[in-house]
């Protein structure tokens, strides 16, 4: 049985019916091992020519694409004292819902009738400005009346001056006439006296001639007196004309000064009214800040300030809100050595925390449990740690991201690059060469050619 006997039973007895015994009979194993090794080498050689998708793996976390949809904290605009809470952590609030109410802690705003009293001050200042405005209008009317009256008075004074000048001319003519009559009277009196002395005229005729001469002399004196009065009247008319102009200037100066003073008071009252209106608007807006509202709809994640009666400062953080309808994106950080390989539009596969996946990074076609993404934005400057930030959004050509995915979840990103043979990737890794990057246009052309 163990080969030490010369008696062989194989010729007399057949072992074909005993399968287990037949498996123990030694055969020629060397040829079998050679064939196995040969097929293994052929398989390995063919395996090296399989396509391999180069990739860059990075870590990141889920965030919101728009800045206004990312988690935010609500601050208190004014300093106050917490009076009442209207929400609890985990509740879903709509935009404009009241979160909590605070009361004033500054003595400048303690008055419960602060708005009403400020409004009364604003109305009083507006009425004061209106009264000054009416005064300015009345002074403008007065100035206009002074101008019109001055024109009429000047015209009247000029007419008087012309009348006085005409009167002077008339009286001067009468005076010249009286002088001629006086000269003629003197000659007639001399002739009458000579005729009387010669006896050709009687004494009665001579005396009558003297009486008429006295009348002529009195007429000359009267004409001269009238002329002097006319001259004085002309001078008085000229003085009155000049006085009218001076009086008009004085009255205009006084009315203008009053008008500008009223204008100054009007502008000052309007400025004060505007300042009070601004103060009233500030008070009104500040009153609205006592009720802290939700800036957008979302979930109340954490209350930073708690309790009733606790005082908070201006700008203090109160609660944090997580938007409920945010468009999700993944924020990845790429080292500088891999940054030049990425372009907007590149494909990225994600493994989200909490969703199991079977990953073959070089063969995304047979990978299971990953989700697709597209590079949406790339920062042009590095962060504090020297890495570059990349924003990746959901790929519309792939299956949607999980509904239960939340902002802040971790994500393992696999940025897909060029398709190369497996031997080339091994050779590149051994030599430390960078991956081959491509543009979105080149990738689309390669896909069309493969199809």
C-alpha positions, 0 to 999 in steps of 0.5 A: 500500500505504501509502495514497499511491497513488490506485489501490485494490485492495480493490475488485478483490481480497478480503482475507477469506482473509488473517486476519493481514492482516485484523487490521492493518486499522484499525477504530473503537477509541473505542467499544470503549474506552468499553465497556471503561471502562464495564464496568470502572466497573460492576465496580468499583462492584459490587466495592465492595458485596462483603462484607468481614470486618474483622480485626485482625492480630497476631503471636504464638507457639505455647505450651501452654494449661495452665501445667503443660504449658509448657516448664519447667526442672528444678532441683536441690533440694540442692547436690551433685556430678554423678555420672551422667547417665541421659538425653541431649538429645532423648530422650523421658522419662516422669514419674518417670524418673531424669535424673541422680544427684548426691552430697552435698557437705555434711559433715553428710550424708557418713555412709553410715549416717546414716539408720540412726543417726538411727533408733536415736536416734529409737527411744532417745528413744521408749523414754525417753518410754515409760519416763517414761510408765510412771513417771507411771502408777506415780506416779498409782497411788501417789497413788491408793493414798495417797488410799485409805490416807489415808481408811482411816487417818483413819477409824481415827484417828477411831474411836480418838478416839471410843474415847478420848472414850468412855473419858474419859467412862467414867473420869470417871463412875468418878472421880465415883463414887469421889469420892462413895464417898470422901465417904461413907467420910469420913462413915462414918469420922467416925461410926465414930470417934464411936461408938468414942469413945462406946464403942458400937463396938469398936476392931476395928470402927473399925480395919476402917472405917479400912481400908475408907476407905483402900481407898475413897481408893485407889479415888478416886486410881486413878479419877482416874489412869485419867481423866487417862490417858484424857484423855491418850489422847484428846489423843494420838488427836486429835494422831494424827488431825491428824498423819495429815492432815499426813503425807498432804499431805506424801506427796501433795506429794512424789508429785505433784512426782515425777509432774509431773517425770516428765511434764515429762521425758516431754514433753521426751523426746517433743518430742526424739523428734518432732524426731528423727523430723522430722530423720530424715524430712528425711534420708530425703527428702533422700536421694531428692533425690539422684536428680533425676527428670523431673516430667512426660513430654516431651522433653529439650530442653537440658542446662544443667549438663553433665559429671561431677564438676561441682558445682551449687548449691541450686535450680540449673537442670539441664535443660529439658523440653518436654511431649510431650502439651501442648494447644497454644494461640497466645499473641498480643499485641494493642495497646490500640487493638484490645483492646476489639474482642476477646471470648472466643469470637471466631474467629481465623485463623492462618498458622503458620511453615513452613506456606505460605498464600494469605491474603485477610484480608477474605475468609477463605472463599477463604483457603487454608492458614490454621488456625482458632482461638477466643479462650480467655482475655484478660488484663485488664492489659497487659504490660511493652510495653503490649500485652495477651496473648490465648490462642487455642485450636484451633477444634473446628469447623475442621480440626486444627492441624498435627501437627508444630506445636511450642511456640515456633513463630511465628504470624500471627493474623488476628482476625475481626470484623464483616462490612461492605461493602468501600466501608465498610471503605475509607471507615473506613480513610481516616478512621482509624475503628476496626473494628466489633466484635461479640459472639459472640451477635450473630455467631451471630444474623447467621449464622442469618439469612444461612442 
